[in-house]
Amino acid sequence: PALRSGAWIEPAQVSWRDAAGAVASGAYFGDAAKPVLGWLLSTVDDDPIYVVYNRGTAAVQITLPPPPGTAWYRVADTGAWMEAEDNISAPGNEHRMAQAKYDLAARSLAVFVAR
C-alpha cells in the first residue's frame, strides 16, 4: 500500500542509501562509477520498505541498513536467478533475511520490507 498510495511522499519519509546501507552523501550521488542506489521509505501506516537498484553490469554485494522492525524480508528480486520463483513473493511468503549482506545481480532491483 505504501508504494501505491495516492498521498504525497514527504521528503522526511525517504532516506537515500549507498551500497553499504549508509545514508548516501552528495559525493556518492555525484560519482557515476557508483552503480547502486537504495532508498528507505518509512510511513506511519505501513511497514518500512527498502528498495535497492544495481544499474551496473556486474553483481554487487550490498549491505541492508539496520531494519526499523525485527528483520528485513525479501519481497522481490528482478535477478534472473529468482525467475523460478516468479521474482515476487506472495504476501506472507517473503524470505526472512538472516544476515545484512545481499548479493544483487547486475541490472536488477530488490525490494525488502521490515517487520
C-alpha positions in Angstrom: 0.0 0.0 0.0 2.8 2.5 0.7 4.0 2.3 -2.9 0.6 2.8 -4.5 -0.8 5.4 -2.0 -2.4 8.4 -3.5 -0.8 10.5 -0.8 2.3 12.6 -1.5 5.5 11.1 -0.1 7.2 13.6 2.2 11.0 14.1 1.9 11.4 13.1 5.5 9.9 9.7 4.7 12.7 8.8 2.2 16.3 8.1 3.1 18.6 7.6 0.1 21.2 4.9 0.7 24.6 3.7 -0.8 25.7 0.1 -1.3 26.8 -0.1 2.3 23.3 0.8 3.5 24.5 4.1 4.9 22.8 7.4 4.1 24.2 8.5 0.6 26.3 11.6 0.6 26.4 14.2 -2.1 29.8 12.8 -3.2 28.2 9.4 -3.6 25.4 10.8 -5.8 28.0 12.7 -7.9 30.1 9.6 -8.6 29.0 8.0 -11.8 31.1 4.9 -11.0 28.8 4.0 -8.1 26.2 1.6 -9.6 24.0 1.1 -6.5 21.2 3.3 -5.2 18.9 2.4 -2.4 16.0 4.2 -0.8 14.3 3.5 2.6 10.7 4.5 2.6 9.1 4.9 6.1 5.5 5.7 6.6 3.2 6.0 9.6 0.7 3.4 8.4 2.8 0.8 6.6 5.8 -1.4 7.2 9.1 0.3 6.1 10.3 -0.6 2.6 13.8 -0.7 1.3 14.4 -0.8 -2.4 17.9 -1.2 -3.8 18.9 -1.0 -7.5 22.1 -2.1 -9.2 22.4 -0.4 -12.6 25.9 -1.9 -13.1 26.9 -4.7 -15.4 28.3 -6.8 -12.6 26.7 -8.3 -9.5 27.5 -6.5 -6.2 27.2 -7.3 -2.6 25.1 -4.7 -0.8 24.5 -4.2 2.9 21.0 -3.8 4.2 20.6 -0.9 6.6 19.5 -1.9 10.2 15.9 -2.9 9.9 13.4 -0.5 11.6 11.5 -3.6 12.7 12.7 -7.0 13.8 14.1 -8.1 10.4 14.1 -7.5 6.7 12.0 -9.8 4.5 12.8 -10.0 0.7 9.6 -9.3 -1.2 11.1 -9.3 -4.7 14.3 -9.5 -6.8 14.3 -9.0 -10.5 17.5 -11.0 -10.9 17.3 -13.9 -13.4 18.3 -16.4 -10.6 14.9 -15.8 -9.0 12.7 -16.2 -12.1 11.9 -19.8 -11.0 10.1 -18.2 -8.1 8.4 -15.6 -10.4 10.7 -12.9 -8.9 8.0 -11.8 -6.4 6.9 -13.5 -3.2 3.2 -13.8 -2.4 2.1 -11.9 0.7 3.1 -13.9 3.8 5.7 -15.9 1.9 8.5 -13.3 1.9 12.0 -14.6 2.7 13.3 -13.6 6.1 16.8 -12.2 5.8 19.3 -13.9 8.2 22.1 -11.5 7.5 22.7 -7.9 6.4 24.7 -8.8 3.2 22.8 -9.5 0.0 24.1 -10.4 -3.5 22.3 -8.2 -6.0 22.6 -9.3 -9.7 23.6 -6.9 -12.4 20.9 -4.6 -13.7 18.4 -5.7 -11.1 16.3 -4.4 -8.3 15.4 -5.9 -4.9 12.6 -4.9 -2.5 12.6 -5.6 1.2 10.0 -4.9 3.9 10.8 -4.6 7.6 8.6 -6.3 10.2 
